[in-house]
C-alpha cells in the first residue's frame, strides 16, 4: 500500500482521536510494550562527484592543497582568460605532442600564433597566459605542458608576482618547484630559463627586486646541465636597469622589435640543441688559406696544460670573490682527434660550427687550442655568433683578443657594423709580433703583442659562443 503525505497526516490525526477517546485510567494502567533496540546502521560513504573538465581547467577557488606559496590571481578577467585559453589547449594535446613549449605570462602570450613563423621548421606550442604568476604556471603545469611531452621548454615568468607583492625569495621558491617538476617528468629535456625582463617601480616592479629575482634564479640552476640560462634582462635593460623604451614602450612588454631581439637570442641555442640549422655548413676557404676546423669533429684541437700564470689568477680570483667563475685546471695535453665533443660537452662540433656551450655554472673559464703552433706571420679569418651578453675570446699564440657579444658585454661597444646574435666575421693579422683585428671590416681599437710562436685558441666563459669557417693563411 502506498500513502502520500495527506494519507499519513490523516492517519496520525485518527490515531490521536482514538487515543483521546480511551479513558485516562486505561491509558495509565496499560504498560508500555518493550521496544526492540534498532540495529546500528553505518551510513554509506558519500562520494563527491568528479570535477568536470571545465572545473579542472578553472582557477581553484582557494589555495588549499596547491603547490607553492606565491600569489595566484583571481580577478574576473583573469579567471575568464585562464579558462578560455586552457579550454582551447585541452583540445590540442595530441596535436602539440613533442613541441618546444613556450611557457609564461603576457610576454609569452604576446608571441601569438607567430611562433611558428619566427622559428620555421620547429614544432612549437604557446602556453602563455597574460597576467599569470610563477605559482599559477606551477598549478597548470601538468595539463598545459607535461601532457605534451615537450621536446624542450622555454620559461619566462615572475614579473607579475612582484605586482602582487611577492618577495623575490617566494618567487624563487616557486620557480625551483617548477624546475623540479619539469626535470622529474623528463631528466633529459632541455629547459631554457629566461631571466625576468626589466621593468620599473612605476609598474610596481622595482629594478632592484628584478635583479634579486634573477640573481636567485641563476643560483637555483647553477651546476645543472639540463637548464640553460638566457640573459633576457641585460638584452633589454638600460644602464639604469629600466627597459629600453624604444623596445618596451609600455615599460612592461616588448614591441615587435623587442620580439625580434628575443627570437635572435634563442636561435643559437635552438641550433645547438639540434632544432634548427641541421644541415652541414659547406665552406671552401679562399686560395692561400687552409681550414683549422673541419666542421665535423675536433680533429686538430684539444686541451693544453693550464699555465702557471692562469693557475695563480684563478686562485686569487676565487679566494677573493664568492661569485668568481669556475676555472678547471688542466694538467696534461689532451687532443680530441676524431671526437665531436670534449668529455664535458663544453666544446662541440655541430654542422660546421665549433660551439662553446653555455656552462652550467653560468661562468666557467676554459680554453680549446690547436694542436699546431704558428711561428710565422699569418692572417686568421673566422666567423662568430654570441648569445646575449656572452663572453669568449680568441687566443693568438697565448694572448687573448676579446670576442664577445660586444653590444652588451663590451669592450668594443661603439662598433657600428656588429650584428648581435648573428654571424660576424673577424679578421686578425699578426705581423712582426703585433696583432690587429677587424670585425665586419671595422677596426677594433686594440693591438696585441704576441710571442714568436704558439697555438690558436678559443675561450669559453659566459653564455654560448659559436665559431665557424676558421681558416689561416701563413706567410711564406
C-alpha positions as CSV (number, residue, x, y, z in Angstrom):
1,X,0.0,0.0,0.0
2,X,1.3,3.5,-0.8
3,X,0.5,6.5,1.3
4,X,1.1,10.1,0.3
5,X,1.7,12.9,2.7
6,X,-2.0,13.6,3.1
7,X,-2.8,10.0,3.9
8,X,-0.1,9.9,6.5
9,X,-1.4,13.2,8.0
10,X,-4.9,11.7,8.2
11,X,-3.7,8.5,9.9
12,X,-1.9,10.5,12.5
13,X,-5.0,12.6,13.2
14,X,-7.2,9.5,13.6
15,X,-4.7,7.9,16.0
16,X,-4.8,11.0,18.1
17,X,-8.6,10.9,18.2
18,X,-8.5,7.2,19.2
19,X,-6.1,7.8,22.0
20,X,-8.1,10.7,23.3
21,X,-11.3,8.5,23.5
22,X,-9.7,5.9,25.8
23,X,-10.3,6.5,29.5
24,X,-7.4,8.1,31.3
25,X,-7.2,5.2,33.8
26,X,-6.8,2.8,31.0
27,X,-4.2,4.9,29.5
28,X,-2.2,4.9,32.7
29,X,-2.8,1.3,33.5
30,X,-1.6,-0.1,30.3
31,X,2.1,-0.9,30.5
32,X,4.2,0.1,27.5
33,X,5.3,-2.8,25.4
34,X,9.1,-3.2,25.3
35,X,10.6,-1.8,22.1
36,X,13.4,-3.7,20.3
37,X,16.7,-1.9,20.0
38,X,17.1,-0.7,16.5
39,X,20.2,-2.1,14.7
40,X,23.2,0.3,14.2
41,X,23.3,1.4,10.6
42,X,26.6,2.8,9.3
43,X,25.8,5.3,6.6
44,X,27.4,4.6,3.2
45,X,30.3,7.0,2.3
46,X,29.2,9.8,0.1
47,X,31.5,10.1,-3.0
48,X,31.6,13.6,-4.2
49,X,31.0,14.0,-7.9
50,X,34.1,14.1,-10.1
51,X,35.0,17.6,-11.2
52,X,34.0,18.4,-14.7
53,X,36.6,19.1,-17.4
54,X,35.6,22.8,-17.2
55,X,36.2,22.8,-13.4
56,X,39.6,21.2,-13.8
57,X,40.7,24.0,-16.2
58,X,39.4,26.8,-13.9
59,X,41.5,28.5,-11.3
60,X,40.9,26.7,-7.9
61,X,38.7,28.7,-5.6
62,X,41.2,28.6,-2.7
63,X,44.9,27.9,-2.3
64,X,44.2,24.9,-0.1
65,X,46.3,21.9,-1.2
66,X,48.0,23.7,-4.1
67,X,51.8,23.5,-4.5
68,X,53.9,26.7,-3.9
69,X,53.5,29.7,-1.7
70,X,53.3,32.6,-4.1
71,X,50.3,34.6,-5.3
72,X,47.5,33.2,-7.5
73,X,45.4,35.8,-9.3
74,X,41.6,35.5,-9.2
75,X,40.4,38.7,-10.8
76,X,37.3,38.0,-13.0
77,X,39.1,39.0,-16.3
78,X,42.0,36.7,-15.4
79,X,39.8,33.8,-14.5
80,X,38.0,34.1,-17.8
81,X,41.2,34.3,-19.8
82,X,42.8,31.4,-17.9
83,X,39.8,29.1,-18.5
84,X,39.4,30.2,-22.1
85,X,43.0,29.5,-23.1
86,X,43.2,26.3,-21.2
87,X,40.0,25.0,-22.6
88,X,41.3,25.6,-26.1
89,X,44.6,23.9,-25.3
90,X,42.8,20.9,-23.9
91,X,41.6,20.2,-27.5
92,X,45.2,20.5,-28.8
93,X,47.1,18.0,-26.6
94,X,47.6,15.4,-29.4
95,X,48.4,18.0,-32.0
96,X,51.1,19.6,-29.8
97,X,52.9,16.4,-28.7
98,X,56.7,16.8,-28.8
99,X,56.6,20.5,-29.3
100,X,59.0,23.1,-28.0
101,X,56.7,24.7,-25.4
102,X,56.9,28.4,-24.5
103,X,55.6,28.8,-21.0
104,X,54.9,32.1,-19.2
105,X,52.7,35.2,-18.9
106,X,51.7,38.0,-21.3
107,X,55.1,38.3,-22.9
108,X,54.9,34.6,-23.9
109,X,51.2,35.0,-24.9
110,X,52.3,38.0,-27.0
111,X,54.1,35.8,-29.4
112,X,50.6,34.8,-30.5
113,X,50.5,32.5,-33.5
114,X,53.7,33.9,-34.8
115,X,56.0,31.4,-33.1
116,X,55.9,29.0,-36.0
117,X,56.9,31.8,-38.4
118,X,59.7,33.0,-36.1
119,X,61.2,29.6,-35.8
120,X,60.4,27.9,-39.1
121,X,60.8,24.1,-39.1
122,X,60.4,23.9,-35.3
123,X,57.2,22.5,-33.8
124,X,56.2,25.0,-31.1
125,X,53.3,25.4,-28.7
126,X,52.5,28.7,-26.9
127,X,51.4,28.2,-23.3
128,X,51.4,31.8,-22.1
129,X,48.6,33.4,-20.2
130,X,48.6,37.1,-19.7
131,X,48.8,38.1,-16.1
132,X,50.0,34.7,-14.8
133,X,52.4,34.2,-11.9
134,X,55.0,31.6,-11.1
135,X,52.6,29.7,-8.9
136,X,49.9,29.9,-11.5
137,X,52.2,28.3,-14.0
138,X,53.1,25.7,-11.5
139,X,49.5,24.5,-10.8
140,X,48.6,24.3,-14.5
141,X,51.9,22.6,-15.5
142,X,50.7,19.1,-15.9
143,X,47.8,19.6,-18.3
144,X,49.3,22.6,-20.2
145,X,52.9,21.3,-20.6
146,X,53.8,17.9,-19.2
147,X,51.0,16.2,-21.0
148,X,52.5,17.4,-24.3
149,X,55.8,15.5,-23.6
150,X,57.7,18.5,-24.8
151,X,60.9,18.4,-26.7
152,X,62.1,21.4,-24.7
153,X,60.6,24.2,-22.6
154,X,61.3,27.9,-22.7
155,X,60.3,29.6,-19.5
156,X,59.8,33.3,-18.8
157,X,57.9,34.0,-15.6
158,X,58.0,36.1,-12.4
159,X,57.3,39.7,-13.2
160,X,53.6,39.6,-12.2
161,X,54.5,38.1,-8.9
162,X,56.1,41.4,-8.0
163,X,52.9,43.3,-8.7
164,X,51.2,41.0,-6.3
165,X,53.8,42.0,-3.7
166,X,55.6,38.6,-3.6
167,X,59.2,38.7,-2.4
168,X,62.0,37.6,-4.7
169,X,62.6,34.7,-2.3
170,X,59.0,33.5,-2.6
171,X,59.2,33.7,-6.4
172,X,62.4,31.8,-6.3
173,X,60.9,29.1,-4.2
174,X,58.0,28.5,-6.6
175,X,60.4,28.7,-9.6
176,X,62.5,25.9,-8.0
177,X,59.4,23.7,-7.7
178,X,58.6,24.4,-11.4
179,X,62.1,23.3,-12.5
180,X,62.0,20.2,-10.3
181,X,58.6,19.2,-11.8
182,X,59.9,19.6,-15.3
183,X,63.1,17.6,-14.5
184,X,61.1,14.8,-12.8
185,X,58.9,14.5,-15.9
186,X,61.9,14.1,-18.2
187,X,65.5,14.3,-16.9
188,X,66.9,14.8,-20.5
189,X,64.5,17.5,-21.7
190,X,66.3,20.9,-22.2
191,X,64.9,23.7,-20.2
192,X,65.8,27.3,-21.3
193,X,65.3,29.6,-18.3
194,X,64.9,33.2,-19.3
195,X,65.8,35.9,-16.8
196,X,63.0,38.3,-15.8
197,X,62.9,41.2,-18.2
198,X,63.4,44.8,-17.0
199,X,60.5,47.0,-15.8
200,X,60.1,49.8,-13.4
201,X,58.9,50.8,-10.0
202,X,56.2,52.8,-11.8
203,X,54.8,49.4,-12.8
204,X,55.2,48.1,-9.3
205,X,58.2,46.1,-10.4
206,X,61.3,47.8,-8.8
207,X,64.6,47.3,-10.6
208,X,66.4,46.1,-7.6
209,X,63.8,43.4,-6.9
210,X,64.0,42.1,-10.5
211,X,67.8,42.0,-10.2
212,X,67.4,40.0,-7.0
213,X,65.0,37.5,-8.7
214,X,67.5,37.0,-11.5
215,X,70.4,36.5,-9.0
216,X,68.4,33.9,-7.2
217,X,67.3,32.3,-10.5
218,X,70.9,31.9,-11.7
219,X,71.8,30.5,-8.3
220,X,69.0,28.0,-8.3
221,X,70.0,26.4,-11.6
222,X,73.8,26.7,-11.1
223,X,75.5,23.4,-11.9
224,X,72.5,21.9,-13.6
225,X,73.4,21.0,-17.2
226,X,69.7,20.4,-18.1
227,X,68.9,24.1,-17.6
228,X,70.3,26.7,-19.9
229,X,70.1,30.3,-18.7
230,X,69.3,33.0,-21.3
231,X,70.1,36.6,-20.3
232,X,66.9,38.4,-21.3
233,X,67.5,41.0,-18.7
234,X,70.7,42.5,-20.0
235,X,69.3,42.2,-23.5
236,X,66.7,44.8,-22.8
237,X,68.0,46.9,-19.9
238,X,69.3,50.4,-19.9
239,X,72.2,51.2,-17.5
240,X,69.6,52.3,-15.0
241,X,68.1,48.8,-15.0
242,X,64.8,50.0,-16.6
243,X,63.8,48.8,-20.1
244,X,64.9,50.4,-23.3
245,X,61.7,52.5,-24.1
246,X,62.1,52.1,-27.9
247,X,61.7,48.3,-27.4
248,X,59.4,48.3,-24.2
249,X,57.1,51.3,-24.9
250,X,54.8,50.4,-22.0
251,X,57.7,49.6,-19.7
252,X,56.5,46.0,-19.4
253,X,56.1,44.3,-22.8
254,X,58.4,44.2,-25.8
255,X,57.2,45.6,-29.1
256,X,57.8,43.9,-32.5
257,X,61.4,44.9,-32.5
258,X,61.8,43.6,-28.9
259,X,60.4,40.2,-30.0
260,X,62.8,40.2,-32.9
261,X,65.7,40.5,-30.4
262,X,64.2,37.9,-28.1
263,X,64.0,35.4,-31.0
264,X,67.5,36.2,-32.1
265,X,68.7,35.4,-28.6
266,X,67.1,32.0,-28.7
267,X,68.2,30.9,-32.2
268,X,71.8,30.0,-31.4
269,X,70.6,27.8,-28.5
270,X,68.0,26.1,-30.7
271,X,70.7,25.4,-33.3
272,X,73.0,23.8,-30.7
273,X,70.1,21.7,-29.4
274,X,69.5,20.4,-33.0
275,X,66.2,22.1,-33.6
276,X,67.4,24.4,-36.4
277,X,70.4,24.7,-38.7
278,X,70.6,20.9,-39.1
279,X,72.4,20.9,-42.4
280,X,76.2,21.0,-42.7
281,X,77.9,24.3,-43.5
282,X,79.8,23.5,-46.7
283,X,82.6,26.1,-47.0
284,X,85.7,26.2,-49.1
285,X,88.5,28.6,-48.0
286,X,89.8,31.3,-50.3
287,X,93.0,30.5,-52.2
288,X,96.0,30.5,-49.9
289,X,94.0,29.7,-46.8
290,X,93.7,26.4,-45.0
291,X,91.0,25.3,-42.6
292,X,91.8,24.9,-39.0
293,X,88.4,23.3,-38.2
294,X,86.9,20.6,-40.5
295,X,83.4,21.3,-39.3
296,X,82.8,17.6,-38.5
297,X,84.8,16.9,-35.3
298,X,87.5,18.4,-33.1
299,X,90.5,16.9,-35.0
300,X,93.4,19.3,-34.7
301,X,92.1,20.7,-31.4
302,X,92.5,19.8,-27.8
303,X,93.3,20.9,-24.3
304,X,96.7,22.2,-23.1
305,X,98.1,22.3,-19.6
306,X,96.9,25.4,-17.6
307,X,99.8,27.9,-17.4
308,X,101.3,28.9,-14.1
309,X,100.0,32.5,-14.6
310,X,96.4,31.3,-15.2
311,X,96.6,29.0,-12.1
312,X,97.7,31.9,-10.0
313,X,95.0,34.2,-11.4
314,X,92.3,31.6,-10.8
315,X,93.5,31.1,-7.2
316,X,93.5,34.8,-6.4
317,X,90.1,35.4,-8.0
318,X,88.3,32.5,-6.3
319,X,89.8,33.4,-3.0
320,X,88.6,36.9,-3.1
321,X,85.2,36.6,-4.8
322,X,82.5,34.1,-3.9
323,X,80.9,34.7,-7.3
324,X,84.2,34.0,-9.2
325,X,83.9,31.9,-12.3
326,X,84.8,28.2,-12.2
327,X,88.2,27.6,-13.7
328,X,89.2,24.0,-14.2
329,X,92.9,23.2,-14.1
330,X,94.3,21.1,-17.0
331,X,97.4,19.1,-16.0
332,X,98.2,17.4,-19.3
333,X,97.8,17.7,-23.1
334,X,94.6,16.1,-24.3
335,X,93.9,16.0,-28.1
336,X,90.4,15.4,-29.4
337,X,91.1,13.9,-32.8
338,X,88.0,12.3,-34.3
339,X,85.8,13.3,-31.4
340,X,82.7,15.6,-31.8
341,X,82.8,16.8,-28.3
342,X,85.1,17.4,-25.3
343,X,84.4,15.0,-22.4
344,X,82.3,17.6,-20.5
345,X,80.4,18.8,-23.6
346,X,81.7,22.3,-23.4
347,X,83.3,22.3,-26.9
348,X,81.3,20.6,-29.6
349,X,81.5,20.3,-33.4
350,X,77.9,20.7,-34.8
351,X,77.2,21.0,-38.5
352,X,80.2,23.2,-39.3
353,X,80.1,25.1,-36.1
354,X,82.6,24.9,-33.2
355,X,80.3,25.5,-30.3
356,X,81.4,26.7,-26.9
357,X,78.2,25.8,-24.9
358,X,76.7,27.7,-22.0
359,X,78.3,26.3,-18.8
360,X,76.1,25.0,-16.0
361,X,77.9,27.2,-13.6
362,X,76.9,30.4,-15.5
363,X,80.6,31.2,-15.8
364,X,83.4,28.7,-16.4
365,X,86.8,29.6,-17.9
366,X,88.1,27.0,-20.4
367,X,90.3,27.1,-23.5
368,X,90.4,24.9,-26.6
369,X,93.7,25.0,-28.5
370,X,95.0,23.9,-31.9
371,X,97.5,21.1,-31.7
372,X,99.8,23.0,-34.1
373,X,101.8,26.2,-33.4
374,X,102.2,29.1,-35.8
375,X,105.7,30.7,-35.8
376,X,105.2,32.7,-39.0
377,X,103.2,35.8,-39.6
378,X,99.6,35.0,-40.5
379,X,96.1,36.2,-41.3
380,X,93.4,34.4,-39.4
381,X,89.7,34.6,-40.5
382,X,86.7,33.2,-38.7
383,X,83.0,34.0,-38.1
384,X,81.4,34.1,-34.6
385,X,77.9,34.3,-33.1
386,X,77.1,35.0,-29.5
387,X,74.1,34.7,-27.3
388,X,73.1,37.8,-25.3
389,X,76.0,39.0,-23.1
390,X,78.2,36.1,-24.0
391,X,81.9,36.3,-23.1
392,X,84.6,34.4,-25.1
393,X,87.9,35.1,-26.7
394,X,90.4,34.2,-29.4
395,X,93.9,33.3,-28.4
396,X,96.8,34.4,-30.6
397,X,99.9,32.3,-29.6
398,X,98.8,32.9,-26.0
399,X,97.4,36.4,-25.5
400,X,93.7,36.8,-25.7
401,X,91.7,39.0,-28.1
402,X,88.2,39.6,-26.6
403,X,85.5,38.0,-28.7
404,X,82.1,38.7,-27.1
405,X,78.6,39.9,-27.6
406,X,80.2,43.3,-28.0
407,X,77.0,45.3,-27.8
408,X,76.3,44.1,-24.2
409,X,79.5,42.6,-22.9
410,X,82.0,45.1,-24.4
411,X,84.7,46.1,-24.7
412,X,84.0,47.4,-28.2
413,X,80.5,48.8,-27.6
414,X,80.7,51.5,-30.3
415,X,81.0,49.2,-33.3
416,X,78.5,50.2,-35.9
417,X,78.7,47.0,-38.0
418,X,78.5,44.4,-35.3
419,X,75.4,42.2,-35.6
420,X,74.1,41.0,-32.2
421,X,73.2,37.3,-32.1
422,X,74.1,36.9,-35.8
423,X,77.2,35.8,-37.6
424,X,80.1,38.3,-37.7
425,X,83.5,38.0,-39.5
426,X,86.7,38.6,-37.6
427,X,90.0,39.0,-39.4
428,X,93.2,39.0,-37.4
429,X,96.5,40.0,-38.8
430,X,99.7,39.0,-37.0
431,X,102.8,40.7,-38.3
432,X,106.2,41.3,-36.7
433,X,104.9,40.3,-33.3
434,X,101.9,42.6,-33.3
435,X,98.2,41.5,-33.8
436,X,95.4,43.8,-35.1
437,X,91.9,42.9,-35.9
438,X,88.7,43.9,-37.7
439,X,85.0,42.8,-37.2
440,X,82.9,43.1,-40.4
441,X,85.6,45.3,-41.8
442,X,85.6,47.7,-38.8
443,X,88.9,48.1,-37.0
444,X,89.0,47.1,-33.3
445,X,90.7,49.5,-31.0
446,X,93.3,47.1,-29.9
447,X,96.9,46.0,-30.7
448,X,98.3,42.9,-29.0
449,X,102.0,42.0,-28.6
450,X,102.2,38.3,-29.3
451,X,105.0,35.7,-28.7
452,X,107.2,34.4,-31.5
453,X,105.2,31.2,-31.8
454,X,102.2,29.4,-30.2
455,X,98.8,27.9,-31.0
456,X,95.5,29.4,-31.8
457,X,92.8,29.0,-29.2
458,X,89.2,29.9,-28.3
459,X,87.8,30.5,-24.9
460,X,84.6,29.8,-23.0
461,X,83.5,31.9,-20.1
462,X,79.8,33.1,-20.0
463,X,76.9,32.3,-22.4
464,X,77.2,30.4,-25.7
465,X,79.7,31.3,-28.4
466,X,80.0,29.7,-31.8
467,X,82.8,29.8,-34.3
468,X,82.8,28.6,-37.9
469,X,84.9,28.9,-41.1
470,X,88.1,29.1,-39.2
471,X,91.0,29.4,-41.6
472,X,94.5,30.7,-41.7
473,X,97.0,32.0,-44.3
474,X,100.6,31.9,-43.2
475,X,103.5,33.9,-44.6
476,X,105.9,32.1,-46.8
